[in-house]
Amino acid sequence: MLADVGEILVSLRSRLGLDIEEAAQRAHLDAERLAEAEAGEIALGESELRELADAYGVAVTALFGGKTTPLSYLAGA
């Protein structure tokens, strides 16, 4: 689950032509934390996901393939 979300995060960021620093700044996140999420190493919290989705111009569900935020993701699985 973490790796799948990470791939989606990279794809969305790349589509906008942003590097990690720019994306993190837009979403009010730490760049290292965003990089870890993109690598599938950590799960982001709900507020971080909302900020990132807003920065990318998508619904939060887009980060999960159109599904609501799975509890397993929030639990870091």
C-alpha positions, 0 to 999 in steps of 0.5 A: 500500500505505501509503495503504491501511494508513493508511486502515485505521489511521484506521478502527480508531482512529475505531471506538474513539473515540480521537484521535491522541494517545490512540491513540499513547499506548496503543500507545507510539508518537510521535503524529506518527509515527502521524499520518504512518502514517495519512496513508500517508507512512511505514511502521511497523516490525513492533514498532510494528504489533504495539503498535498492533494490541494497542492496537486489540484486533485481530490485526496481519493486520487492518491489512493486510486479513487478510493477513500483513504484506507485505514491500513495506509493511515496505520502505516501498512 
